[in-house]
């Protein structure tokens, strides 16, 4: 969800980390490293982080030291990023490769180098990364998974086709032995009655429901910017968001009225996905009451009519069979001044699960 952007600093104050992607092995003892890696391997991830970065490159240039400290402290097994907003590889007019960053111009090479240097330094050098990118600086997702936790398969569309990427790079799906992790940047509902406004979101919700119903053989963790606030408790000012308009336009369908992400149509479809898919909202499972300070993942511009207006649109949705393993699910930003948002208009959200019991087979 977009509202405002922090300008890129031009004073050259960003310190470029070392390009090396792995630590040097001064003793040449590669066997010990392999043994250590085997010893530390887990069967499945237990700690997760999701964040709409509102341009990953801008965050690297402006907010990286603080964010890396946060990641190092939390030490998640998986980091899901939305709104990467880096273009896919491929020259103008040529087919694009949404799994690789663009580097065929001097500016794109420089931007790629800055980003790769950042994620080649601690703590990110301990992760492998997968990209799903748009043709331009729009949307896009990334998934970081600790090197000791390699998935069986990674795909990029809701039909689980590895080579096919969802339009605008909105999906990354990682399959582990006992669970699936779905990272999505859900398209915004839109404001007005245009061909691609409300219909795009309706089609997306239908595809998500179909995916969930067809993926019931394994527990699912679905995370990301889902661009919906499920209930009134999930927004700071329900009356404001229910009555919100763009340029005075009122949609003909009353259920499409209001702030994108808080229309009745979206909320009812989201409820149906949870119910029919046997899914649970991890945060709301633990936090039953409205929290005006730390209970929202998106915050409006501190200047203007959206000041202090906040929504919970970033989630961890889990299969109900995982519900009893939820240890913690927290939003790491607070207040209308966006403390803990690291420059984005979204704050990071984390989930921690307890290990599966030996006889549960991951369920």
ABEGO torsion letter per residue (X at the ends): XBABBBBBBAAGABBBBBABABBBBAAGBAAAAAAAAAAABBABBABBBBBBAGGAAAAAAAAAAAAAAAAAAAGBABBBBBGAGBBBBEBBGBBBBAABBBAABAAAAAAAAAAAAAAABOAAAABBBBBBBBABBBEEBBBBBBAABBBABBBABAAGBAABBBBGGABBBBBBAABBBBBBBBBBAEABBBAABAAAAAAAAAAAAAAAAAAAABBBBBBEBAGBBABAAABABAAAAAABBBGGBBBABAAABEBBGABAAAAAAAAAAAAAAGBBBAAAAABABBBAAAABABBBBABEAABGBBBBABBBBBBAAAAAABABBBBABBEAAGBGAGGBABBBBBBBBBBBBAAAGGX
